[in-house]
Amino acid sequence: MHRLFVREIMQTSVITISPEELVVDAAQVMEDFNIRRLPVVDDDDFLVGIVTDTDILEAETADSVINSYDPDAPTEWLSVADIMTPDVITIAPDATVGQLAQLFLEHKIGGAPVVEPDARFPKRVHLIGIVTEMDIFQMIADAWERELAAVAH
């Protein structure tokens, strides 16, 4: 099998959210599209964070606790910026799938935004895709099917 790169298995159509959006809206987007993570981008499409289903669950749990003490607490107005992880673990499109798997194992994550640096702003990155454990599984399944087909002929 040839060396596979992240750019070969990543999803380029990425659903994102703004940091100003409400957590309830992020939860709805994740439910509507059956996804577990949402990259957070600013108005210039720079990656500024990520929000996961776990972040939302923790916010909802905190919301329940806060409301049990103060039912008038305005926690339903939490923004994505309030709960997102700003230091996102990312990967470059030219990384190998092996490097991607190591990243997932090392950080105990199941997905990562694929980014490229911006020449004008070296510390900022553009989101160009997303890759998840499902993309790796699909790659393995496809390779397995090709191998079975080759044996059958």
C-alpha positions as CSV (number, residue, x, y, z in Angstrom):
1,M,0.0,0.0,0.0
2,H,1.3,3.4,-0.8
3,R,2.0,6.1,1.8
4,L,-1.3,7.8,2.6
5,F,-1.6,11.4,3.5
6,V,-4.3,13.2,5.6
7,R,-5.3,15.2,2.5
8,E,-6.4,11.9,0.9
9,I,-8.9,10.9,3.6
10,M,-10.0,14.2,5.1
11,Q,-13.4,15.8,4.7
12,T,-13.2,19.1,2.9
13,S,-16.8,20.1,3.5
14,V,-16.6,21.2,7.1
15,I,-19.5,22.4,9.2
16,T,-18.3,25.2,11.5
17,I,-19.6,27.6,14.0
18,S,-18.8,31.1,15.2
19,P,-17.6,31.8,18.7
20,E,-20.5,34.2,19.2
21,E,-23.2,31.5,18.6
22,L,-25.0,30.1,21.5
23,V,-24.2,26.7,23.0
24,V,-27.8,25.6,22.4
25,D,-27.3,26.4,18.7
26,A,-24.1,24.4,18.5
27,A,-25.9,21.5,20.1
28,Q,-28.6,21.7,17.5
29,V,-26.1,21.8,14.6
30,M,-24.3,18.8,16.0
31,E,-27.6,16.9,16.3
32,D,-28.8,17.9,12.9
33,F,-25.6,16.8,11.2
34,N,-24.9,13.8,13.5
35,I,-21.4,15.1,14.3
36,R,-19.4,15.2,17.6
37,R,-17.1,18.2,17.0
38,L,-17.5,21.6,15.5
39,P,-14.5,23.7,14.6
40,V,-15.0,27.3,15.7
41,V,-13.9,30.0,13.1
42,D,-13.8,33.7,13.2
43,D,-15.2,36.1,10.6
44,D,-12.0,35.7,8.5
45,D,-12.3,31.8,8.6
46,F,-9.3,31.4,11.0
47,L,-9.6,28.5,13.4
48,V,-10.1,29.9,16.9
49,G,-11.3,26.8,18.8
50,I,-13.3,23.6,18.8
51,V,-16.4,22.6,20.6
52,T,-17.2,18.9,21.2
53,D,-20.2,17.0,22.3
54,T,-18.4,16.5,25.6
55,D,-18.0,20.2,26.0
56,I,-21.7,20.7,25.4
57,L,-22.7,17.9,27.8
58,E,-20.5,19.4,30.5
59,A,-22.1,22.8,29.9
60,E,-25.5,21.3,30.1
61,T,-24.6,19.5,33.4
62,A,-23.2,22.7,34.8
63,D,-26.4,24.5,33.7
64,S,-28.6,22.0,35.6
65,V,-26.5,22.4,38.7
66,I,-26.5,26.2,38.5
67,N,-30.3,26.3,37.8
68,S,-31.0,24.1,40.8
69,Y,-29.4,26.8,43.0
70,D,-30.7,29.8,41.0
71,P,-33.5,29.1,38.5
72,D,-33.1,32.6,37.2
73,A,-29.4,32.2,36.2
74,P,-29.0,33.0,32.5
75,T,-26.9,30.0,31.6
76,E,-28.9,29.3,28.4
77,W,-27.1,32.3,27.0
78,L,-23.7,30.7,27.1
79,S,-21.8,31.3,23.9
80,V,-19.6,28.8,22.1
81,A,-16.6,31.0,23.1
82,D,-17.5,30.3,26.8
83,I,-17.1,26.5,26.4
84,M,-14.8,25.9,23.4
85,T,-11.3,24.6,23.6
86,P,-9.1,27.4,22.2
87,D,-5.9,25.4,21.9
88,V,-6.9,23.0,19.2
89,I,-5.0,19.9,18.3
90,T,-4.6,20.1,14.6
91,I,-2.9,18.3,11.7
92,A,-1.4,19.4,8.4
93,P,-2.7,18.0,5.1
94,D,0.7,16.6,4.3
95,A,1.0,14.5,7.5
96,T,0.7,10.8,7.0
97,V,-2.2,8.7,8.2
98,G,0.2,7.0,10.5
99,Q,1.1,10.4,12.1
100,L,-2.6,11.1,12.4
101,A,-3.2,7.8,14.2
102,Q,-0.3,8.6,16.6
103,L,-1.8,12.0,17.2
104,F,-5.2,10.5,18.0
105,L,-3.7,8.0,20.4
106,E,-1.4,10.4,22.1
107,H,-4.1,13.0,22.8
108,K,-7.0,10.5,23.2
109,I,-9.0,12.3,20.5
110,G,-11.2,11.1,17.7
111,G,-10.9,13.9,15.2
112,A,-8.7,16.9,14.3
113,P,-9.1,20.0,12.1
114,V,-6.8,20.0,9.1
115,V,-5.2,23.4,8.8
116,E,-2.7,25.4,6.8
117,P,-0.8,28.4,8.1
118,D,-1.5,31.9,6.8
119,A,1.5,33.6,5.2
120,R,0.4,37.0,6.5
121,F,-0.3,35.8,10.1
122,P,2.1,33.0,11.0
123,K,0.3,32.2,14.3
124,R,-3.1,31.9,12.7
125,V,-4.3,28.9,10.6
126,H,-7.0,28.4,8.0
127,L,-9.3,25.5,8.3
128,I,-9.2,23.4,5.1
129,G,-10.8,20.2,6.3
130,I,-11.5,17.8,9.2
131,V,-10.4,14.2,9.7
132,T,-11.9,11.7,12.2
133,E,-11.4,8.1,13.3
134,M,-14.3,7.3,10.9
135,D,-12.2,8.5,8.0
136,I,-9.4,6.1,9.1
137,F,-11.9,3.2,9.4
138,Q,-13.3,4.0,6.0
139,M,-9.8,3.9,4.5
140,I,-9.1,0.5,6.1
141,A,-12.5,-0.9,4.9
142,D,-11.8,0.3,1.4
143,A,-8.3,-1.2,1.3
144,W,-9.8,-4.5,2.7
145,E,-12.4,-4.6,-0.1
146,R,-9.8,-3.9,-2.7
147,E,-7.7,-6.7,-1.4
148,L,-10.7,-9.1,-1.4
149,A,-11.6,-8.1,-4.9
150,A,-8.0,-8.7,-6.1
151,V,-7.9,-12.2,-4.5
152,A,-11.3,-13.0,-6.2
153,H,-9.9,-12.3,-9.6
